[in-house]
């Protein structure tokens, strides 16, 4: 876990919600969700191509 991820997790716990934490840290909420997802192995930069018809 990086220092930024720790800061995000701590702020979410302190503020009580991801929305309030994002406002407190002045970051976009999707950014917070992405950092949380990286801890769980999600949110990797994958290329999603549409399935052929």
Phi and psi in radians as a Rosetta constraint file:
Dihedral C 1 N 2 CA 2 C 2 CIRCULARHARMONIC -1.427 0.35
Dihedral N 2 CA 2 C 2 N 3 CIRCULARHARMONIC 2.930 0.35
Dihedral C 2 N 3 CA 3 C 3 CIRCULARHARMONIC -1.085 0.35
Dihedral N 3 CA 3 C 3 N 4 CIRCULARHARMONIC -0.678 0.35
Dihedral C 3 N 4 CA 4 C 4 CIRCULARHARMONIC -1.124 0.35
Dihedral N 4 CA 4 C 4 N 5 CIRCULARHARMONIC -0.759 0.35
Dihedral C 4 N 5 CA 5 C 5 CIRCULARHARMONIC -1.099 0.35
Dihedral N 5 CA 5 C 5 N 6 CIRCULARHARMONIC -0.691 0.35
Dihedral C 5 N 6 CA 6 C 6 CIRCULARHARMONIC -1.107 0.35
Dihedral N 6 CA 6 C 6 N 7 CIRCULARHARMONIC -0.758 0.35
Dihedral C 6 N 7 CA 7 C 7 CIRCULARHARMONIC -1.078 0.35
Dihedral N 7 CA 7 C 7 N 8 CIRCULARHARMONIC -0.743 0.35
Dihedral C 7 N 8 CA 8 C 8 CIRCULARHARMONIC -1.092 0.35
Dihedral N 8 CA 8 C 8 N 9 CIRCULARHARMONIC -0.808 0.35
Dihedral C 8 N 9 CA 9 C 9 CIRCULARHARMONIC -1.094 0.35
Dihedral N 9 CA 9 C 9 N 10 CIRCULARHARMONIC -0.744 0.35
Dihedral C 9 N 10 CA 10 C 10 CIRCULARHARMONIC -1.118 0.35
Dihedral N 10 CA 10 C 10 N 11 CIRCULARHARMONIC -0.728 0.35
Dihedral C 10 N 11 CA 11 C 11 CIRCULARHARMONIC -1.186 0.35
Dihedral N 11 CA 11 C 11 N 12 CIRCULARHARMONIC -0.666 0.35
Dihedral C 11 N 12 CA 12 C 12 CIRCULARHARMONIC -1.086 0.35
Dihedral N 12 CA 12 C 12 N 13 CIRCULARHARMONIC -0.755 0.35
Dihedral C 12 N 13 CA 13 C 13 CIRCULARHARMONIC -1.130 0.35
Dihedral N 13 CA 13 C 13 N 14 CIRCULARHARMONIC -0.697 0.35
Dihedral C 13 N 14 CA 14 C 14 CIRCULARHARMONIC -1.236 0.35
Dihedral N 14 CA 14 C 14 N 15 CIRCULARHARMONIC -0.780 0.35
Dihedral C 14 N 15 CA 15 C 15 CIRCULARHARMONIC -1.381 0.35
Dihedral N 15 CA 15 C 15 N 16 CIRCULARHARMONIC -0.473 0.35
Dihedral C 15 N 16 CA 16 C 16 CIRCULARHARMONIC 1.668 0.35
Dihedral N 16 CA 16 C 16 N 17 CIRCULARHARMONIC -0.173 0.35
Dihedral C 16 N 17 CA 17 C 17 CIRCULARHARMONIC -2.738 0.35
Dihedral N 17 CA 17 C 17 N 18 CIRCULARHARMONIC 2.759 0.35
Dihedral C 17 N 18 CA 18 C 18 CIRCULARHARMONIC -1.169 0.35
Dihedral N 18 CA 18 C 18 N 19 CIRCULARHARMONIC -0.677 0.35
Dihedral C 18 N 19 CA 19 C 19 CIRCULARHARMONIC -1.078 0.35
Dihedral N 19 CA 19 C 19 N 20 CIRCULARHARMONIC -0.830 0.35
Dihedral C 19 N 20 CA 20 C 20 CIRCULARHARMONIC -1.135 0.35
Dihedral N 20 CA 20 C 20 N 21 CIRCULARHARMONIC -0.665 0.35
Dihedral C 20 N 21 CA 21 C 21 CIRCULARHARMONIC -1.151 0.35
Dihedral N 21 CA 21 C 21 N 22 CIRCULARHARMONIC -0.726 0.35
Dihedral C 21 N 22 CA 22 C 22 CIRCULARHARMONIC -1.091 0.35
Dihedral N 22 CA 22 C 22 N 23 CIRCULARHARMONIC -0.737 0.35
Dihedral C 22 N 23 CA 23 C 23 CIRCULARHARMONIC -1.126 0.35
Dihedral N 23 CA 23 C 23 N 24 CIRCULARHARMONIC -0.729 0.35
Dihedral C 23 N 24 CA 24 C 24 CIRCULARHARMONIC -1.108 0.35
Dihedral N 24 CA 24 C 24 N 25 CIRCULARHARMONIC -0.700 0.35
Dihedral C 24 N 25 CA 25 C 25 CIRCULARHARMONIC -1.514 0.35
Dihedral N 25 CA 25 C 25 N 26 CIRCULARHARMONIC -0.111 0.35
Dihedral C 25 N 26 CA 26 C 26 CIRCULARHARMONIC 1.007 0.35
Dihedral N 26 CA 26 C 26 N 27 CIRCULARHARMONIC 0.850 0.35
Dihedral C 26 N 27 CA 27 C 27 CIRCULARHARMONIC -2.226 0.35
Dihedral N 27 CA 27 C 27 N 28 CIRCULARHARMONIC 2.837 0.35
Dihedral C 27 N 28 CA 28 C 28 CIRCULARHARMONIC -1.286 0.35
Dihedral N 28 CA 28 C 28 N 29 CIRCULARHARMONIC 2.537 0.35
Dihedral C 28 N 29 CA 29 C 29 CIRCULARHARMONIC -1.073 0.35
Dihedral N 29 CA 29 C 29 N 30 CIRCULARHARMONIC -0.692 0.35
Dihedral C 29 N 30 CA 30 C 30 CIRCULARHARMONIC -1.049 0.35
Dihedral N 30 CA 30 C 30 N 31 CIRCULARHARMONIC -0.550 0.35
Dihedral C 30 N 31 CA 31 C 31 CIRCULARHARMONIC -1.112 0.35
Dihedral N 31 CA 31 C 31 N 32 CIRCULARHARMONIC -0.733 0.35
Dihedral C 31 N 32 CA 32 C 32 CIRCULARHARMONIC -1.117 0.35
Dihedral N 32 CA 32 C 32 N 33 CIRCULARHARMONIC -0.750 0.35
Dihedral C 32 N 33 CA 33 C 33 CIRCULARHARMONIC -1.120 0.35
Dihedral N 33 CA 33 C 33 N 34 CIRCULARHARMONIC -0.650 0.35
Dihedral C 33 N 34 CA 34 C 34 CIRCULARHARMONIC -1.148 0.35
Dihedral N 34 CA 34 C 34 N 35 CIRCULARHARMONIC -0.746 0.35
Dihedral C 34 N 35 CA 35 C 35 CIRCULARHARMONIC -1.120 0.35
Dihedral N 35 CA 35 C 35 N 36 CIRCULARHARMONIC -0.669 0.35
Dihedral C 35 N 36 CA 36 C 36 CIRCULARHARMONIC -1.150 0.35
Dihedral N 36 CA 36 C 36 N 37 CIRCULARHARMONIC -0.682 0.35
Dihedral C 36 N 37 CA 37 C 37 CIRCULARHARMONIC -1.156 0.35
Dihedral N 37 CA 37 C 37 N 38 CIRCULARHARMONIC -0.598 0.35
Dihedral C 37 N 38 CA 38 C 38 CIRCULARHARMONIC -1.101 0.35
Dihedral N 38 CA 38 C 38 N 39 CIRCULARHARMONIC -0.593 0.35
Dihedral C 38 N 39 CA 39 C 39 CIRCULARHARMONIC -1.088 0.35
Dihedral N 39 CA 39 C 39 N 40 CIRCULARHARMONIC -0.605 0.35
Dihedral C 39 N 40 CA 40 C 40 CIRCULARHARMONIC -1.604 0.35
Dihedral N 40 CA 40 C 40 N 41 CIRCULARHARMONIC 0.082 0.35
Dihedral C 40 N 41 CA 41 C 41 CIRCULARHARMONIC 1.514 0.35
Dihedral N 41 CA 41 C 41 N 42 CIRCULARHARMONIC 0.171 0.35
Dihedral C 41 N 42 CA 42 C 42 CIRCULARHARMONIC -1.771 0.35
Dihedral N 42 CA 42 C 42 N 43 CIRCULARHARMONIC 3.124 0.35
Dihedral C 42 N 43 CA 43 C 43 CIRCULARHARMONIC 1.208 0.35
Dihedral N 43 CA 43 C 43 N 44 CIRCULARHARMONIC 0.550 0.35
Dihedral C 43 N 44 CA 44 C 44 CIRCULARHARMONIC -1.452 0.35
Dihedral N 44 CA 44 C 44 N 45 CIRCULARHARMONIC 2.683 0.35
Dihedral C 44 N 45 CA 45 C 45 CIRCULARHARMONIC -1.315 0.35
Dihedral N 45 CA 45 C 45 N 46 CIRCULARHARMONIC 1.552 0.35
Dihedral C 45 N 46 CA 46 C 46 CIRCULARHARMONIC -1.869 0.35
Dihedral N 46 CA 46 C 46 N 47 CIRCULARHARMONIC 2.613 0.35
Dihedral C 46 N 47 CA 47 C 47 CIRCULARHARMONIC -1.667 0.35
Dihedral N 47 CA 47 C 47 N 48 CIRCULARHARMONIC 2.090 0.35
Dihedral C 47 N 48 CA 48 C 48 CIRCULARHARMONIC -1.771 0.35
Dihedral N 48 CA 48 C 48 N 49 CIRCULARHARMONIC 1.991 0.35
Dihedral C 48 N 49 CA 49 C 49 CIRCULARHARMONIC -1.824 0.35
Dihedral N 49 CA 49 C 49 N 50 CIRCULARHARMONIC 2.496 0.35
Dihedral C 49 N 50 CA 50 C 50 CIRCULARHARMONIC -1.154 0.35
Dihedral N 50 CA 50 C 50 N 51 CIRCULARHARMONIC 2.590 0.35
Dihedral C 50 N 51 CA 51 C 51 CIRCULARHARMONIC -1.214 0.35
Dihedral N 51 CA 51 C 51 N 52 CIRCULARHARMONIC 2.512 0.35
Dihedral C 51 N 52 CA 52 C 52 CIRCULARHARMONIC -1.140 0.35
Dihedral N 52 CA 52 C 52 N 53 CIRCULARHARMONIC 2.637 0.35
